[in-house]
């Protein structure tokens, strides 16, 4: 995927564990279990060892395999991994005094744990012994897609929707209590970034949990899994099914009481990271549902609870470190200008506030008229969001030069909100609105504005341009949320509608460059998200038609003006008289 800016997802080629690199099977003597728990090489790296005379890992890497006599003695074939897990939990200072009695069913119920990383036993891919043409057996390593998809999930997708625990914390949880439904949802999303991964297989497997064919708990981990699955479906252009899953996730979250402050305190079991993850799950469900409704016009299917007292999320680095600061609510955010205390809200909080403004527009969009008081109130909310951004939130980059994805999405949502608010009062309509439906089908965008106002038209155009400018920010496009695809589709509709309205001989260079930026961004992520590929095809088709029509019209106008020019008219007349 060389077309993607700033980097590309991992590929399968060239791996030492691929089928193109067979490794000879150890001899019968080697296959006899050598009893010690792990060789020196595996023990130093804290990796699981199969305890063969020459273990598989050392054989693959071609390094000496050395064992030291255990001081605790051999305790059976399964005692090693069991004792390592329990001793590590005890040494880390965890609260597990009697592991056999702990039966948590979700992340929310896990006891507090230390922050050191325990490697999950997912390092080696599945192995099969197959006879070759000479009759000798060789060992072929098949890719462990579950592990690779999880790694890809955290590498490429997690920062765009960071509500489940950070990687090191989640691995510790899954080490103690495997949750297949959550792992399957993570693998489904992460499989987009792993070439050859069985995307449809992960989708079918998760559907079996939804249908009850496989047992799944009705707790916060299932809400998280359904939210992830809905995000994957949305990017796959399966919007109807994505909305159905979102509704299920909302219903379960409300039944569990996740919209209340006390839920995270009661179910977090004293772990600040787990409590923060539960709060983020509720807010992520809120933001994602509003974006789906705003971009696709699927109605107010989402749960509205303006009085929710769930504290706002903290900054991303604080969540990753587990050092959660003092908590604040959305009510404090909205009343911040009237308080004496100077509160520093997170980027995630400004993203939630931007989504709240979009929600206000969706509630009253169909009943607005020019010079309406309600319109001015919505304009005030949008304007205040921009005016009250602190200095450290106006730049979308952190102190180390990394892009703040939460701020990126906050500005994206704010600009789309302005676009949707003013679009009804501008004359921008035509072919683009009716043809580009990849993200706007059924959204209720106006085919013809009821009135034509120059100020509102200018604000609509500016909002579309601001969305295009987000593409120019440094960083790989594949790491942005897939909702950016929808924002680019809406922005492209405005650009193309304006292009149609321009006089034939008017300068359109800047406008064409913005259209090219949008199509280039869609092309960069089209191989990952089918919705981007559909949007790219539709935008390109409309742009080509407009370009051809303007080119033909420009040629006709040139020759008409050429003939009608006084000087050329005289020359033509003179030529005719001479010929006669």
PyMOL commands that set and color helices and strands:
alter all, ss='L'
color gray80, all
select helices_A, chain A and resi 40-44+56-61+79-91+99-101+107-109+145-160+167-176+180-193+199-210+220-235+239-256+261-267+272-296+316-321+330-334+336-338+347-367+373-387+391-394+405-423+431-435+454-471+477-479+483-501+509-525+530-564+566-579
alter helices_A, ss='H'
color red, helices_A
select strands_A, chain A and resi 23-24+127-131+137-141
alter strands_A, ss='S'
color yellow, strands_A
deselect
rebuild
show_as cartoon
